């Protein structure tokens, strides 16, 4: 992070630890320098031995391991494809059910809207007819009153209205 904060470019891999060099100059007389060089050489020999072993194993078993790996990958792919197919089928089933529910609800809403309109129309017709009937009843009451016919016995509503009118005048 310090390198990035400082804006310095990324350095390459330090390969100096993989090089085995004989001590030169003054360190050539020092026993510790020779021991460090010997340790580095032994480490490089071990790394090379491991690389050789890995290459031999790859040469001997690599083809078979690859074939076994591809078989596992294919089996996994088949299982995943089956799962995907099942999930897609479930999704389609849910979508179909939801669409059928929406269509059914839409039909029910249209039927109810039609029924509401019909009831409103019927109510307006009834209100209009009642207005006509009330006007006719009022006309007939007036005719009966003009002719001096007492309809209080046959029209209790008219009798109550007449009594209220008489009470208001007194």
Residue pairs with C-beta under 8 A, 6 or more apart in sequence:
3 10
3 11
17 40
18 44
18 47
19 40
20 37
20 40
20 41
20 44
21 37
22 28
22 37
23 30
23 33
23 34
23 37
27 33
28 34
141 151
141 155
141 158
144 150
144 151
151 158
151 159
152 158
152 159
152 162
153 159
